[in-house]
Amino acid sequence: MGHFYFVRHGQTIWNVENKICGATDIALTELGHEQAIETGKKILAEGIKADEILTSPLCRAADTAKHISEITGIPMRIEERLKEQNFGIYETTARDGKEFHEAKKHCSSRYGTGESILHLAQRIYNLLDDIKEESDKKTYILVAHNGIARMVESYFRDMDSEEFSCFGVKNCEIVRYDFE
């Protein structure tokens, strides 16, 4: 079986301010652009091979993917299913807020006006199933968000509610996932 790579987007001002971005389209900071460029260089230096970059349509991920694509020569395209979860009433609030931490443990909650974890799981698991089917022919780099990283991780291993709620990937961290 094959594998793919996951990269979280570069830093945004709301990351610096400890705010939940969610589906809100927040741009990269200057450091975020630099992180994305360095990630492209790291992919080359480590000899990571991929056929295509799939990216969230939100600018923080798409700009990260664009930098990586320009440096590595790996073509990119928008994959709508990689858009970050809509955290509804929690967007713009503190990422480490106790109320939000507890809310993430309730998989059917739509956060008032957002998207439930169950809905997110459906679209991300379907995407990963599609990638798995092609994994003997194509290798992808997915560029997306921390909420998506959490869901991808849950596809590959059992997580209790606390582990799921606390899981995260650093800005521009590269994670490899292997299908069995």
Secondary structure, 3 states (H helix, E strand, C coil): CCEEEEEECCCEHHHHCCECCCCCCCCECHHHHHHHHHHHHHHHHCCCCCCEEEECCCHHHHHHHHHHHHHHCCCEEECHHHCCCCCHHHCCCECCCHHHHHHCCCCCCCCCCCCCHHHHHHHHHHHHHHHHHHCCCCCEEEEECHHHHHHHHHHHCCCCHHHHHHCCCCCCCEEEEECC
